[in-house]
Structure formats: C-alpha cells, structure tokens
Amino acid sequence: MDSSATGNQISIMPCLDMQNGRVVKGVHFVDIRDAGDPVQCAKAYCSAGADELALLDITATVENRPTMLEVVKNVATAATVPFTVGGGIRDVASAAEVIGAGADKVSTSSAAFRKPEIIKEMIAELGADKVTVAIDVDQNDSLPSGYEVYIDGGRTATGADAIEWAKKVDGYGVPVILPTSKAGDGAKTGYDLPVIKAMADACSATIVASGGAGKLEHFYEAVEAGASVLLAASVFHFHTIDIPELKDYLRSRGLNMK
C-alpha cells in the first residue's frame, strides 16, 4: 500500500471506551476517568458528523466476561453511523452475539492473538467486512520492527513483533487493522507515526490511527503516515477538538473527507 493515504477517503471515528456501562478515558490504559453515558455520547457524535464509532469494553477481556450486550443494543438504537464493538470478543459465538445486538463490526485483539484461527472462522461465518483486528503495541528495540504486541488491554507483553503479526492478520483477509500505541494512549502527544507507516507499507488492510491525538496537526500527520481512519477519544470527549472543526482543517489541507 502507498505510504500516503491522501488519495483515500478519510473517516473520523470517535472511540467510546466503556467500563461498567459508562464511557471512560484513561492515559496509557490506566488513570481512568468518567466521560459520560454511551447512548448520549453516541447521539452527540453522530450529530457532530462522526463517520463511524468504536465502542470498546476495556475490561471485558481481563475480567473474563462477554461484552455488555445491553449497552450495544442501546447504542445501536441511537447511532446513525456504523459502529465497531471490541472487548470480550473471544470466539465466533461472542462475535455473532454482538453483531446480533446491532453492531456493524467486531474488533478482536487478545483472543485473535492467542488463537489466530478465530480470525479465519469469524471471516468465514460473519463476512470479512464485519471483522477488525486491533493490535496494542509498545516500543521494544530488541524486536526487528522495534514494536511488540501487547494483549489483555495492554497489560501483557507477548514477545511478538507487531509488524509481523499485522502482516499475518492481513494475510487472513482482514480489511481493517487498528494499532494502538500504549505509549501514546491518552497522552495527546501525537499518534505513533512509525508504527502506522510500517503497517500501512506492509499490509493491504485499512489502517486506523489510534492513541495519542492531541491537536489538529496530529490527525494530518497520521494520514500522511498511511492511516485512513482517524480514531480519537479524549480530544472529542472533552471538546479540545470538535469534529466539524477537524473535518474543516483536514479539508483545508487537501484531504478527501468522507
């Protein structure tokens, strides 16, 4: 894939991190604070011009429980754009339940890493357009790409090279890969551009930029690195940046906005 996604249509994707049925936001996957009701947040983002939404049940995997389907159903009634649900998607059955509750796509991370055949099964059962694979990464200079895969909500190091894992995922026919930088998460210091570029160059899948957006320029830099979906949470939840303002800015830089 071309390292610049500037010819692609660019989508804006607010992310609702969920804990105990509420939207929350942390920094580096910890220091969690409340950011509102998921249904109200979803409605607000849809009217503000979001192109899609992500709903991540951030403690489902480590608490070894399924995604909160009630929350998914409620958001499905409120959302007017496609939304992806992640957290607690362990197998085809749990993925199918989430789609049945109204989600447009599922995102899987830890389960997919532990048992890669799940990815093939989900694609066969649900269709490739329903499946996103999320990859939490952190820097590790001892690995060839300099990036290591983390699982369990960023808690567990795997020793696996993140770019090699992304290539493997891409080979299964997954259309969207969502890398999140553990160092960047909630830090507002900018997306991890080298990891976006490396995955965009190595994979044919659409790459989602996630973790670290703090100002308008960061979003443009992510597109330059190869992302065509721009995911953010803090800056949208707390109105540091609003979606219409972001879209106007990116259009002014010559990008083709969805």
C-alpha positions in Angstrom: 0.0 0.0 0.0 1.2 3.5 -0.7 2.7 5.1 2.4 0.4 8.2 1.9 -3.3 7.7 2.3 -4.0 11.2 1.0 -5.9 9.9 -2.0 -8.2 7.8 0.1 -11.4 8.9 1.8 -10.6 9.8 5.4 -13.1 8.8 8.2 -13.3 10.3 11.7 -14.0 7.7 14.4 -14.7 8.8 18.0 -14.0 5.9 20.4 -16.1 5.2 23.4 -14.1 3.2 26.0 -16.6 1.5 28.2 -16.3 0.4 31.8 -19.3 -0.6 34.0 -21.6 0.7 31.3 -20.1 4.2 31.3 -17.8 5.9 28.8 -14.4 6.5 30.4 -11.0 7.7 29.3 -7.6 6.8 30.6 -3.9 7.6 30.0 -1.6 4.8 28.9 -4.5 2.4 29.6 -4.8 3.4 33.3 -5.8 6.5 35.3 -9.4 6.1 34.2 -12.0 9.0 34.5 -15.7 9.2 33.6 -16.7 10.8 30.3 -20.4 10.2 30.1 -23.3 8.0 29.1 -22.7 5.8 26.0 -26.0 6.5 24.3 -25.8 10.3 24.8 -22.2 10.2 23.6 -23.1 8.2 20.5 -26.0 10.6 19.7 -23.8 13.6 20.1 -21.1 12.2 17.9 -23.5 11.2 15.2 -25.0 14.7 15.1 -21.5 16.3 15.1 -20.6 14.4 11.9 -18.7 11.3 13.0 -18.3 8.8 10.1 -18.2 5.8 12.4 -17.9 4.9 16.1 -15.9 2.5 18.1 -17.2 1.0 21.4 -14.6 -0.8 23.4 -15.5 -2.7 26.6 -12.0 -2.1 28.1 -12.2 -4.6 31.0 -14.2 -7.4 29.4 -11.1 -9.5 28.5 -9.3 -9.2 31.8 -12.5 -9.8 33.7 -13.1 -12.8 31.5 -16.6 -11.9 30.7 -18.6 -11.2 27.5 -19.2 -7.7 26.1 -22.2 -5.9 27.7 -24.8 -6.6 25.0 -27.4 -4.3 26.7 -25.1 -1.3 26.1 -24.5 -2.4 22.4 -28.3 -2.7 21.9 -28.9 0.8 23.4 -26.1 2.4 21.3 -27.5 0.6 18.2 -30.8 2.3 18.6 -29.1 5.7 18.9 -26.3 5.5 16.3 -26.9 6.7 12.8 -23.4 5.7 11.6 -21.7 2.2 11.5 -20.1 1.2 14.8 -17.5 -1.4 15.8 -17.5 -3.2 19.1 -14.5 -4.6 20.9 -13.7 -6.2 24.2 -14.6 -9.7 25.3 -14.9 -11.0 21.7 -13.4 -14.4 22.3 -14.8 -16.6 19.5 -17.3 -16.7 16.7 -20.3 -17.1 19.0 -19.5 -14.0 21.1 -18.8 -12.0 17.8 -22.1 -13.2 16.4 -24.0 -12.1 19.6 -22.5 -8.6 19.3 -23.5 -8.3 15.6 -26.9 -9.7 16.6 -27.2 -6.9 19.2 -26.9 -4.3 16.5 -23.1 -3.7 16.0 -21.9 -3.3 12.4 -18.5 -4.8 13.1 -16.5 -6.5 15.8 -12.9 -5.9 16.8 -10.8 -8.6 18.4 -7.3 -8.4 19.9 -6.2 -10.8 22.6 -8.3 -13.8 21.5 -7.1 -13.3 17.9 -3.5 -13.3 19.0 -3.9 -16.3 21.3 -5.8 -18.3 18.7 -5.3 -16.9 15.2 -7.7 -19.4 13.6 -10.5 -17.4 15.3 -9.9 -14.7 12.7 -10.5 -17.1 9.8 -13.6 -18.5 11.5 -15.1 -15.1 12.0 -14.4 -14.1 8.4 -16.0 -17.4 7.2 -19.0 -17.0 9.5 -19.7 -13.3 9.6 -18.0 -12.0 6.4 -14.7 -10.1 6.2 -16.4 -6.7 6.3 -17.6 -7.4 9.9 -14.1 -8.1 11.3 -11.4 -5.7 12.6 -8.3 -6.9 14.3 -6.9 -4.5 17.0 -3.2 -4.6 17.9 -1.9 -2.9 21.0 1.7 -2.1 20.6 4.6 -0.7 22.6 8.2 0.0 21.7 10.7 -2.8 22.1 14.1 -2.3 20.5 15.0 -5.9 20.7 12.4 -6.8 18.0 13.1 -6.4 14.3 10.4 -3.7 13.8 11.0 -2.1 17.3 7.4 -2.8 18.3 5.9 -5.5 20.4 2.4 -6.8 20.6 0.6 -6.4 23.9 -2.7 -8.2 24.9 -5.2 -8.1 27.8 -5.9 -4.4 27.4 -2.2 -3.6 27.1 -1.3 -5.4 30.3 0.6 -8.4 28.9 3.7 -8.3 26.7 3.8 -11.2 24.2 7.4 -11.0 22.8 5.9 -11.0 19.3 6.9 -8.4 16.7 3.9 -6.1 16.0 4.5 -5.6 12.3 5.0 -9.4 11.7 1.7 -10.0 13.4 0.0 -7.3 11.4 1.2 -9.0 8.2 -0.2 -12.3 9.3 -3.6 -10.7 10.1 -3.5 -9.0 6.7 -2.9 -12.4 5.1 -6.1 -13.7 6.6 -8.1 -11.1 4.6 -8.9 -8.8 7.5 -9.9 -5.4 5.9 -9.2 -3.2 8.9 -6.3 -3.2 11.3 -6.4 -1.0 14.4 -3.0 -0.5 16.1 -3.0 1.5 19.3 0.3 2.8 20.8 0.4 2.1 24.6 2.8 5.0 25.0 0.5 7.3 23.1 -2.8 6.3 24.6 -4.5 9.4 26.1 -1.1 11.3 26.2 -2.1 13.8 23.4 1.5 13.9 22.2 0.6 12.6 18.7 0.0 9.2 17.1 2.8 6.7 16.8 3.7 7.5 13.2 6.4 4.9 12.6 4.0 2.1 13.6 1.3 3.4 11.3 3.7 3.8 8.4 5.2 0.3 8.9 1.8 -1.3 9.0 0.4 0.7 6.0 3.5 -0.2 4.0 3.3 -3.9 5.0 -0.4 -4.5 4.7 -3.2 -4.1 2.2 -5.8 -3.5 5.1 -7.1 -0.1 6.0 -5.0 1.2 9.0 -6.8 3.0 11.8 -4.7 5.6 13.7 -5.3 5.3 17.4 -3.7 6.5 20.6 -2.2 10.0 21.1 -4.2 12.6 19.2 -3.9 16.0 20.9 -4.1 18.7 18.2 -5.3 19.1 14.7 -1.9 18.6 13.1 -1.6 15.1 14.7 -4.6 13.9 12.6 -3.0 15.1 9.4 0.3 13.5 10.2 -1.4 10.2 10.7 -2.9 10.4 7.2 0.5 11.2 5.8 1.9 8.1 7.6 -0.8 5.9 5.9 -3.9 5.9 8.1 -7.3 6.5 6.5 -9.5 6.1 9.7 -8.7 8.6 12.5 -9.7 7.4 15.9 -9.6 9.6 19.0 -11.3 9.8 22.4 -10.1 12.4 24.9 -9.9 15.3 22.5 -13.5 14.7 21.4 -15.0 13.8 24.8 -13.7 16.9 26.5 -14.2 19.2 23.5 -10.5 20.0 23.0 -11.3 19.5 19.3 -14.8 19.1 17.8 -15.4 17.0 14.7 -16.7 19.8 12.3 -13.5 21.8 13.2 -11.3 18.8 12.5 -13.0 18.0 9.2 -12.7 21.6 8.0 -9.0 21.6 8.9 -8.3 18.3 7.1 -10.2 19.5 4.0 -8.1 22.7 4.1 -5.0 20.5 3.9 -6.4 18.9 0.7 -7.7 15.7 2.2 -10.8 13.9 0.8 -13.1 13.6 3.8 -15.8 11.0 3.9 
